[in-house]
Amino acid sequence: MSSSEKVPIELPDGVGLRRLPPKSHRSRNAPPEWDVMLDGARIGWIEQWNVRSASSTFYRATAVHPGTGAPIPLESSTDLAERVEKVVAAWKDPARFVRKSSWD
């Protein structure tokens, strides 16, 4: 995030959010997206989205597996701070969050 942008939540020590530019310049009202940073390294990202029939704002989180670099999709929530915590938790202990099929 640039120094002029205020972080929308209180973050733990060493954790930061960096607002990403819109994916397309054609979309004027693109929902915000953030990189989740831990000690300067990107460990995941969060996308904001809205349900048209509801007034709630949701946050879809994805962590990055520290060993493989593969994305670890996490569930959505209306609490941005909780999603940041979940990305950090998934990066620190990815085995808890990697989904496996029932026949493996």
Backbone bond lengths (Angstrom), bond angles and torsions (degrees), N, CA, C in turn:
res aa  C-N    CA-C-N  psi(-1)  N-CA   C-N-CA  omega(-1)  CA-C   N-CA-C  phi
1 M - - - 1.445 - - 1.516 108.86 -
2 S 1.275 116.22 146.33 1.444 118.00 174.78 1.516 108.46 -73.48
3 S 1.316 115.61 160.34 1.459 119.02 -176.30 1.527 112.38 -65.70
4 S 1.338 117.78 -19.58 1.460 120.10 -179.88 1.525 112.69 -82.71
5 E 1.346 117.52 -16.85 1.459 120.66 179.72 1.514 110.22 -88.37
6 K 1.315 116.35 132.07 1.449 121.52 178.97 1.522 109.55 -86.96
7 V 1.332 115.94 133.47 1.456 120.63 176.21 1.524 106.75 -68.21
8 P 1.353 118.22 131.21 1.471 120.45 -173.72 1.534 114.42 -71.89
9 I 1.335 118.18 -7.78 1.466 121.16 -177.73 1.521 109.89 -143.25
10 E 1.323 115.78 167.35 1.466 122.15 172.82 1.528 107.78 -81.58
11 L 1.339 116.72 130.09 1.451 121.21 -175.94 1.527 111.56 -112.27
12 P 1.340 117.19 147.86 1.466 120.05 175.41 1.534 110.53 -65.20
13 D 1.330 116.54 162.73 1.461 121.18 178.06 1.522 110.83 -59.33
14 G 1.329 116.18 135.42 1.454 121.81 177.67 1.514 114.33 85.32
15 V 1.344 117.88 -9.88 1.465 122.19 -177.79 1.525 108.88 -104.07
16 G 1.330 115.70 137.29 1.452 119.97 178.51 1.515 111.15 -140.55
17 L 1.320 115.06 159.09 1.466 122.18 173.98 1.518 107.58 -115.54
18 R 1.326 115.88 134.31 1.455 120.44 176.03 1.515 107.40 -120.81
19 R 1.325 115.97 114.78 1.472 120.99 -178.97 1.512 109.39 -66.78
20 L 1.321 115.58 131.11 1.457 121.79 -179.64 1.524 109.86 -91.87
21 P 1.324 117.15 148.64 1.463 119.15 175.06 1.522 109.74 -69.52
22 P 1.321 118.51 157.01 1.468 120.72 178.36 1.526 110.90 -57.97
23 K 1.333 116.55 146.03 1.462 121.00 -179.79 1.522 111.54 -66.94
24 S 1.320 116.43 -28.30 1.456 121.17 -179.49 1.528 109.01 -133.73
25 H 1.308 115.88 136.83 1.462 119.85 176.30 1.529 111.72 -76.02
26 R 1.322 116.32 -12.64 1.462 120.68 179.86 1.522 111.83 -75.84
27 S 1.316 116.40 -26.97 1.465 120.54 -178.24 1.525 109.40 -89.40
28 R 1.309 116.27 109.67 1.465 120.85 -177.43 1.518 112.94 -75.21
29 N 1.310 116.75 -33.46 1.457 120.58 -175.61 1.523 111.80 -113.90
30 A 1.308 115.97 42.37 1.468 119.42 179.32 1.524 109.12 -65.40
31 P 1.340 117.19 136.10 1.457 119.07 178.37 1.530 110.60 -65.32
32 P 1.313 117.06 148.67 1.459 119.69 -177.05 1.527 112.95 -68.86
33 E 1.318 114.48 151.93 1.456 122.90 173.99 1.524 107.32 -134.04
34 W 1.336 115.15 148.87 1.458 120.80 -179.02 1.518 110.84 -133.66
35 D 1.323 117.18 144.64 1.458 122.43 164.58 1.518 106.80 -84.81
36 V 1.331 116.88 138.39 1.460 121.62 173.69 1.519 106.56 -97.18
37 M 1.317 116.50 123.39 1.451 122.85 -176.27 1.530 109.65 -113.21
38 L 1.326 116.30 140.06 1.462 122.05 174.45 1.513 106.75 -127.28
39 D 1.317 115.64 114.94 1.474 122.10 -177.17 1.526 111.40 50.90
40 G 1.327 116.49 40.59 1.457 122.66 175.79 1.515 115.73 86.73
41 A 1.330 118.40 -6.38 1.470 121.75 179.73 1.527 109.87 -103.46
42 R 1.331 116.33 139.49 1.464 121.34 178.72 1.522 108.95 -75.35
43 I 1.340 116.14 121.54 1.465 120.69 -178.90 1.526 112.18 -115.93
44 G 1.320 117.65 -0.83 1.457 120.86 179.32 1.516 111.03 168.70
45 W 1.320 114.99 -172.82 1.464 120.45 178.43 1.520 109.53 -150.46
46 I 1.327 114.03 160.36 1.465 122.04 -179.27 1.520 108.53 -132.76
47 E 1.329 115.43 134.07 1.465 122.01 178.03 1.524 108.80 -116.04
48 Q 1.301 116.76 133.23 1.464 121.24 175.81 1.520 108.32 -89.17
49 W 1.331 116.87 141.74 1.459 121.15 175.17 1.521 109.05 -150.50
50 N 1.308 114.84 157.72 1.466 121.94 -178.75 1.517 109.98 -125.28
51 V 1.310 115.42 147.29 1.457 121.76 171.96 1.521 105.75 -93.04
52 R 1.298 116.56 125.54 1.471 120.14 -174.43 1.521 112.99 -59.59
53 S 1.327 117.42 -33.98 1.469 119.41 -177.62 1.529 112.70 -87.64
54 A 1.319 117.63 -1.09 1.466 121.02 -179.56 1.525 109.19 -124.55
55 S 1.305 115.76 158.47 1.456 119.43 179.40 1.522 112.19 -93.94
56 S 1.310 117.55 -1.45 1.465 121.11 -177.54 1.525 111.95 -79.23
57 T 1.319 114.76 147.93 1.451 122.24 173.00 1.516 107.83 -102.96
58 F 1.332 116.50 132.88 1.458 121.40 -179.19 1.515 109.61 -113.53
59 Y 1.340 114.87 157.06 1.455 122.14 179.06 1.523 108.61 -127.53
60 R 1.328 116.74 119.82 1.462 123.45 178.86 1.527 106.70 -97.36
61 A 1.326 117.12 123.44 1.455 121.53 -176.04 1.524 110.98 -111.04
62 T 1.321 114.42 146.27 1.456 122.15 174.68 1.523 107.62 -138.21
63 A 1.327 116.44 127.39 1.463 121.40 176.22 1.524 108.34 -99.05
64 V 1.325 115.98 162.15 1.455 122.20 176.25 1.527 107.11 -107.92
65 H 1.343 116.44 128.66 1.464 120.67 178.17 1.531 108.33 -65.32
66 P 1.339 118.28 125.37 1.466 120.19 -175.37 1.527 114.01 -66.00
67 G 1.328 118.17 -25.36 1.455 120.90 -179.00 1.509 113.97 -89.60
68 T 1.334 116.16 -42.14 1.466 120.42 -173.77 1.524 113.57 -104.37
69 G 1.309 117.29 -21.01 1.459 120.77 -175.87 1.518 113.19 80.63
70 A 1.331 117.00 2.17 1.466 121.43 -179.69 1.529 110.29 -72.24
71 P 1.327 116.98 145.78 1.466 119.23 177.20 1.527 111.23 -71.00
72 I 1.322 115.57 142.26 1.463 122.70 175.59 1.526 106.31 -116.42
73 P 1.339 118.51 99.75 1.461 119.80 -179.52 1.526 110.86 -68.88
74 L 1.316 115.68 135.14 1.460 122.81 178.38 1.521 108.55 -117.19
75 E 1.310 116.99 158.49 1.460 121.00 -178.21 1.525 110.92 -67.30
76 S 1.302 115.50 162.13 1.458 121.86 177.89 1.518 110.20 -86.33
77 S 1.323 114.99 158.59 1.461 121.43 179.05 1.523 108.31 -154.13
78 T 1.311 116.26 161.27 1.464 120.74 175.78 1.527 111.70 -88.18
79 D 1.322 118.00 -2.49 1.461 123.09 -176.19 1.533 109.86 -108.18
80 L 1.329 117.02 106.65 1.456 121.79 -177.69 1.532 111.49 -63.69
81 A 1.312 117.70 -43.29 1.473 120.87 -179.72 1.522 110.72 -60.51
82 E 1.321 116.85 -40.11 1.464 121.20 179.46 1.527 110.65 -66.47
83 R 1.324 118.12 -36.23 1.466 121.51 177.76 1.533 110.39 -66.28
84 V 1.333 117.38 -39.92 1.469 120.58 177.68 1.522 109.29 -61.52
85 E 1.337 116.66 -45.75 1.468 120.86 178.45 1.522 111.09 -60.47
86 K 1.330 117.40 -38.53 1.463 121.66 -179.34 1.534 110.81 -68.28
87 V 1.319 118.16 -38.00 1.466 121.08 176.56 1.529 109.81 -62.78
88 V 1.323 116.80 -44.86 1.467 120.68 178.89 1.532 109.77 -62.48
89 A 1.331 117.41 -43.87 1.465 121.14 -179.88 1.532 110.94 -63.20
90 A 1.328 117.56 -41.14 1.467 121.22 -179.86 1.522 111.10 -68.06
91 W 1.316 117.43 -34.83 1.457 120.14 178.23 1.537 110.53 -69.78
92 K 1.337 116.61 -38.70 1.471 120.50 -179.07 1.523 112.35 -74.12
93 D 1.338 118.06 -33.28 1.468 121.86 -178.51 1.535 108.87 -139.51
94 P 1.344 117.05 74.03 1.467 119.93 -174.38 1.525 113.88 -64.22
95 A 1.319 118.58 -25.62 1.470 120.43 -178.32 1.526 111.60 -61.08
96 R 1.314 117.99 -29.21 1.475 121.24 178.18 1.522 112.64 -69.32
97 F 1.331 118.03 -20.95 1.458 120.89 -170.46 1.518 113.91 -116.47
98 V 1.326 118.69 -11.49 1.461 120.84 179.88 1.520 108.34 -77.38
99 R 1.319 115.90 122.99 1.462 120.81 -178.94 1.515 110.13 -83.22
100 K 1.310 115.62 137.25 1.465 122.11 177.34 1.515 108.31 -120.89
101 S 1.332 115.85 146.03 1.453 118.88 178.99 1.532 108.87 -70.97
102 S 1.304 116.58 156.41 1.462 121.49 -176.24 1.519 112.66 -69.65
103 W 1.343 118.87 -18.80 1.452 120.18 -178.31 1.537 113.00 -96.84
104 D 1.331 118.00 4.34 1.482 120.80 175.72 1.506 111.59 -84.13
